[in-house]
Amino acid sequence: MKRWILVLALLFSVAISAAQITLKAATPFQKGHVLADAMELFKEKIEAQTNGSIVVELIIGTLSEEDANTQCSQGIVDMQFTGGRPVEVFAPQYFFVNAPFVIKDYEHFLRVWNGPLGEKAKTLIAQQGNMICLGTVYRGYRQFTSNKPINSPDDLKDIKLRLPVVPTWVKIWEAVGAKPVTVPLTELYQALKEGRAEASEGDLTQISSFKLYEVQSYLTLTNHLCGVGWVTMNKTTFDKLSKENQQLVQSIISEVCSWATEKIKDNESGIIAELERNGMKIITPAASVLQAIRDMAKPAVEELFKTTWPVTTWAEVLAQ
């Protein structure tokens, strides 16, 4: 009798295991970044709401943006909480949505991303990248860090600026006068510590979670790009889910993205204060200085709309 009970228990355990769905979710960002926080919240919510029939394995801060995007496209990981890499690689003609100086604010981004241009980009990401876009997160404006004060456009001339491996960003910052140094996100801190780069740009939670205050003295509030995070899922994985689970994943992602967006909107000033407490000197440039930097970038942006983003114009984007 005991033997049969053991056999039945084993069979029951195997059945439960077979029914359980495991999703691998990756982010290139460190713990404490809003996208890492959002990914952890997604895990918590979906495991609770499915009583553990869907389990999420988290990969935090070990994959580069490039590797996370490739692995999500290939199905090695099932989901990614990342920057604009999916758009850049699989819908490059629409990557203006994640370029310096182009988009005014997050509300403007949403009008573009949820409009006809954004829908075409999402279609390309599905077709070319085998990924579906589940949601976006406001990451805060991208700011400038350095070891010297930035009080005028002249202070940007020839500064070794760490940038992600994004050619369009390189062209724009070269036009402003910087000397870009492309470094994967996972090497950001070390590149600044070693002096391979003298400055960086990024959203506030990136600056904070990577502890850049340990290797950078100044935070200049340039607001040069409205930072956005994307949540994408491998399309093959998504299609294998039941309709009920597809709806649940989408519903929870929408909830998590809203939570993360509001968290940043409510706390941008708090993060700046925290960085100041950790030793960074905060510089708020005059409006004339910011406009001068924008004017220097303008020819490169307009050229990119002709050569790389020909699906629209900067004027048409700004009008939305």
C-alpha positions as CSV (number, residue, x, y, z in Angstrom):
1,M,0.0,0.0,0.0
2,K,2.8,2.4,1.0
3,R,4.5,1.6,-2.3
4,W,1.4,2.6,-4.3
5,I,1.1,5.8,-2.3
6,L,4.7,6.6,-3.2
7,V,4.1,5.8,-6.9
8,L,1.0,8.0,-7.0
9,A,2.8,10.8,-5.2
10,L,5.6,10.6,-7.7
11,L,3.2,10.6,-10.7
12,F,1.4,13.6,-9.2
13,S,4.6,15.4,-8.7
14,V,5.6,14.7,-12.4
15,A,2.2,15.9,-13.6
16,I,2.6,19.2,-11.7
17,S,6.1,19.7,-13.0
18,A,5.0,19.0,-16.6
19,A,2.2,21.5,-16.2
20,Q,4.4,24.2,-14.8
21,I,5.7,26.9,-17.2
22,T,9.1,28.5,-16.6
23,L,9.8,31.9,-18.2
24,K,13.4,33.2,-18.3
25,A,13.4,37.0,-18.0
26,A,16.6,39.1,-18.5
27,T,17.6,42.7,-17.9
28,P,21.1,44.2,-18.6
29,F,20.5,46.6,-15.6
30,Q,21.6,46.1,-12.0
31,K,19.3,45.6,-9.0
32,G,17.9,49.0,-8.1
33,H,17.3,50.1,-11.7
34,V,13.6,50.7,-12.4
35,L,13.6,47.9,-15.1
36,A,15.1,45.4,-12.8
37,D,12.5,46.4,-10.1
38,A,9.7,46.0,-12.7
39,M,11.0,42.6,-13.7
40,E,11.1,41.4,-10.1
41,L,7.5,42.7,-9.6
42,F,6.3,40.8,-12.7
43,K,7.8,37.6,-11.2
44,E,6.1,38.2,-7.9
45,K,2.7,39.0,-9.4
46,I,2.5,36.2,-12.0
47,E,3.7,33.5,-9.6
48,A,1.2,34.6,-7.0
49,Q,-1.7,34.9,-9.4
50,T,-1.0,31.5,-11.0
51,N,-0.3,29.7,-7.7
52,G,3.2,28.9,-9.1
53,S,2.0,27.3,-12.3
54,I,4.1,30.0,-14.0
55,V,7.6,30.5,-12.6
56,V,9.9,33.3,-13.7
57,E,13.7,32.9,-13.5
58,L,15.4,36.2,-13.3
59,I,18.7,37.1,-15.0
60,I,19.8,40.5,-13.7
61,G,22.8,42.6,-14.7
62,T,24.9,39.8,-16.3
63,L,23.9,40.0,-20.0
64,S,24.7,43.1,-22.2
65,E,21.8,44.9,-23.9
66,E,23.1,43.3,-27.2
67,D,23.1,39.8,-25.8
68,A,19.8,40.1,-24.0
69,N,18.1,41.2,-27.2
70,T,19.7,38.5,-29.3
71,Q,18.8,35.8,-26.8
72,C,15.2,37.0,-26.5
73,S,14.9,37.0,-30.3
74,Q,16.2,33.4,-30.4
75,G,14.2,32.2,-27.4
76,I,17.2,31.5,-25.2
77,V,15.5,33.8,-22.8
78,D,11.8,34.4,-23.0
79,M,11.5,38.0,-22.0
80,Q,13.6,41.1,-21.7
81,F,13.2,44.3,-19.8
82,T,15.6,46.6,-21.6
83,G,16.4,49.8,-23.5
84,G,15.7,50.6,-27.1
85,R,17.8,47.7,-28.6
86,P,14.8,45.8,-30.0
87,V,13.8,48.9,-32.0
88,E,17.3,49.7,-33.1
89,V,18.0,46.2,-34.4
90,F,14.7,45.1,-35.8
91,A,13.0,48.4,-36.8
92,P,15.9,50.7,-37.3
93,Q,14.1,53.2,-39.4
94,Y,11.9,54.0,-36.4
95,F,14.7,54.3,-33.9
96,F,14.2,58.1,-33.7
97,V,11.9,57.3,-30.8
98,N,15.0,56.6,-28.7
99,A,17.4,59.2,-30.0
100,P,18.9,62.2,-28.3
101,F,17.0,65.5,-28.7
102,V,14.2,64.1,-30.8
103,I,11.3,63.2,-28.5
104,K,10.0,66.0,-26.1
105,D,8.7,63.9,-23.2
106,Y,7.1,60.6,-22.3
107,E,3.6,61.7,-23.3
108,H,4.9,62.7,-26.7
109,F,6.7,59.4,-26.9
110,L,3.4,57.5,-26.2
111,R,1.6,59.5,-28.9
112,V,4.2,58.5,-31.4
113,W,4.7,54.9,-30.2
114,N,1.0,54.1,-30.0
115,G,0.2,55.8,-33.3
116,P,0.7,54.6,-36.9
117,L,4.5,55.0,-36.8
118,G,4.9,53.0,-33.6
119,E,2.5,50.3,-34.8
120,K,4.6,49.8,-37.9
121,A,7.7,49.5,-35.7
122,K,6.0,46.9,-33.5
123,T,5.1,44.9,-36.6
124,L,8.7,44.9,-37.8
125,I,10.0,43.8,-34.4
126,A,7.5,40.9,-34.5
127,Q,8.4,39.9,-38.1
128,Q,12.2,40.5,-38.0
129,G,12.9,39.9,-34.3
130,N,10.3,37.2,-33.4
131,M,9.4,39.4,-30.4
132,I,6.2,41.1,-29.3
133,C,6.2,44.4,-27.5
134,L,4.2,44.1,-24.3
135,G,4.8,47.5,-22.8
136,T,7.0,50.5,-22.1
137,V,8.3,52.2,-19.0
138,Y,9.3,55.8,-18.5
139,R,12.9,55.7,-17.2
140,G,13.3,59.4,-16.6
141,Y,15.3,61.9,-18.7
142,R,18.9,60.9,-19.5
143,Q,21.5,63.2,-17.9
144,F,25.2,63.8,-18.1
145,T,27.9,62.7,-15.7
146,S,31.5,63.8,-15.8
147,N,34.6,64.6,-13.7
148,K,34.6,68.2,-14.8
149,P,31.8,70.8,-14.7
150,I,29.7,71.2,-17.8
151,N,28.6,74.8,-17.9
152,S,28.7,75.5,-21.7
153,P,28.8,73.6,-25.0
154,D,32.6,74.2,-25.0
155,D,33.0,72.0,-22.0
156,L,31.7,69.0,-24.1
157,K,34.4,69.5,-26.8
158,D,36.7,66.4,-27.0
159,I,35.3,64.8,-23.8
160,K,35.6,61.0,-23.9
161,L,31.9,60.2,-23.5
162,R,30.8,56.6,-22.8
163,L,28.0,55.6,-25.0
164,P,26.2,52.3,-25.7
165,V,27.0,50.6,-29.0
166,V,24.5,52.7,-30.9
167,P,25.8,54.3,-34.1
168,T,23.1,57.0,-34.4
169,W,23.8,58.2,-30.8
170,V,27.5,58.4,-31.7
171,K,26.8,60.6,-34.7
172,I,24.7,63.0,-32.7
173,W,27.2,63.4,-29.9
174,E,30.1,63.8,-32.3
175,A,28.2,66.7,-33.8
176,V,27.9,68.2,-30.3
177,G,31.7,67.9,-30.0
178,A,32.3,64.9,-27.8
179,K,34.5,62.0,-28.5
180,P,32.3,58.9,-28.0
181,V,33.7,55.7,-26.6
182,T,31.3,52.8,-27.1
183,V,31.2,50.5,-24.1
184,P,28.6,47.8,-23.2
185,L,26.5,48.6,-20.2
186,T,28.0,45.8,-18.1
187,E,31.4,47.6,-18.4
188,L,30.1,51.1,-17.7
189,Y,31.5,51.5,-14.2
190,Q,34.9,50.0,-15.0
191,A,35.3,52.1,-18.1
192,L,34.8,55.2,-16.1
193,K,37.0,54.0,-13.2
194,E,39.9,53.1,-15.5
195,G,39.6,56.3,-17.5
196,R,38.7,54.7,-20.8
197,A,35.8,57.2,-20.7
198,E,35.7,60.5,-18.8
199,A,31.9,61.0,-18.9
200,S,28.7,59.2,-19.4
201,E,25.0,59.8,-20.1
202,G,22.1,57.8,-18.8
203,D,18.8,57.8,-16.8
204,L,19.0,58.6,-13.1
205,T,18.4,55.0,-12.0
206,Q,21.2,53.9,-14.2
207,I,23.5,56.5,-12.7
208,S,22.4,55.5,-9.2
209,S,22.2,51.7,-9.5
210,F,25.7,51.5,-11.1
211,K,27.0,53.8,-8.3
212,L,28.6,56.2,-10.8
213,Y,28.9,58.7,-8.0
214,E,31.9,56.7,-6.9
215,V,33.7,57.4,-10.2
216,Q,32.1,60.7,-11.4
217,S,32.0,64.0,-9.7
218,Y,29.3,66.0,-11.6
219,L,25.7,65.4,-12.7
220,T,24.6,67.9,-15.3
221,L,20.8,68.0,-15.9
222,T,20.8,68.0,-19.7
223,N,17.5,66.3,-20.2
224,H,18.7,65.3,-23.7
225,L,16.6,62.2,-24.1
226,C,13.4,60.9,-22.6
227,G,14.5,57.5,-21.4
228,V,12.2,54.6,-22.2
229,G,12.4,50.9,-21.3
230,W,10.8,48.2,-23.4
231,V,9.4,44.9,-22.3
232,T,9.4,42.4,-25.1
233,M,8.7,38.6,-25.2
234,N,9.8,36.0,-27.6
235,K,6.9,35.5,-30.0
236,T,7.2,31.7,-30.2
237,T,7.0,31.5,-26.4
238,F,4.0,33.9,-26.3
239,D,2.2,31.9,-29.0
240,K,2.6,28.7,-27.0
241,L,0.8,30.1,-24.0
242,S,-2.9,29.5,-23.6
243,K,-5.1,32.5,-24.4
244,E,-5.8,32.8,-20.7
245,N,-2.1,33.0,-19.9
246,Q,-1.4,35.4,-22.8
247,Q,-4.0,37.8,-21.4
248,L,-2.6,37.4,-17.9
249,V,0.9,38.1,-19.0
250,Q,-0.2,41.2,-20.9
251,S,-2.4,42.4,-18.0
252,I,0.4,42.1,-15.4
253,I,3.0,43.7,-17.7
254,S,0.6,46.7,-18.2
255,E,0.2,47.0,-14.5
256,V,3.9,46.7,-13.8
257,C,4.8,49.2,-16.5
258,S,2.4,51.7,-15.0
259,W,3.8,51.1,-11.6
260,A,7.4,51.6,-12.7
261,T,6.5,54.7,-14.7
262,E,4.8,56.4,-11.8
263,K,7.6,55.4,-9.4
264,I,10.1,57.3,-11.6
265,K,7.9,60.3,-12.1
266,D,7.3,60.5,-8.4
267,N,11.0,60.1,-7.5
268,E,13.2,61.8,-10.0
269,S,14.0,64.7,-7.7
270,G,14.6,62.2,-4.9
271,I,17.2,60.3,-6.9
272,I,19.0,63.6,-7.7
273,A,19.0,64.4,-4.0
274,E,20.4,60.9,-3.3
275,L,23.2,61.3,-5.8
276,E,24.0,64.7,-4.3
277,R,24.2,63.1,-0.8
278,N,26.6,60.6,-2.3
279,G,28.9,63.3,-3.3
280,M,27.9,64.4,-6.8
281,K,27.8,68.1,-7.6
282,I,24.5,69.0,-9.4
283,I,24.6,71.4,-12.3
284,T,21.5,72.8,-13.8
285,P,22.5,74.6,-17.1
286,A,20.7,77.7,-18.2
287,A,18.1,77.3,-20.9
288,S,20.3,79.1,-23.4
289,V,23.1,76.5,-22.8
290,L,20.7,73.6,-23.4
291,Q,19.4,75.3,-26.6
292,A,22.9,75.8,-27.8
293,I,23.7,72.1,-27.3
294,R,20.5,71.2,-29.1
295,D,21.4,73.5,-32.0
296,M,24.8,71.8,-32.4
297,A,23.0,68.4,-32.6
298,K,20.3,69.6,-35.0
299,P,22.2,69.0,-38.3
300,A,23.1,65.5,-37.4
301,V,19.5,64.7,-36.3
302,E,18.1,66.1,-39.5
303,E,20.6,64.1,-41.6
304,L,19.7,60.9,-39.8
305,F,16.0,61.4,-40.7
306,K,17.1,61.6,-44.3
307,T,19.5,58.6,-44.3
308,T,18.5,56.3,-41.4
309,W,14.9,57.2,-40.4
310,P,13.4,58.1,-43.8
311,V,9.9,56.9,-42.8
312,T,9.1,60.4,-41.4
313,T,10.6,63.8,-40.6
314,W,11.6,65.4,-37.4
315,A,9.0,68.1,-38.0
316,E,6.3,65.5,-38.4
317,V,7.4,63.7,-35.2
318,L,7.4,67.0,-33.2
319,A,3.9,67.8,-34.5
320,Q,2.4,64.6,-32.9
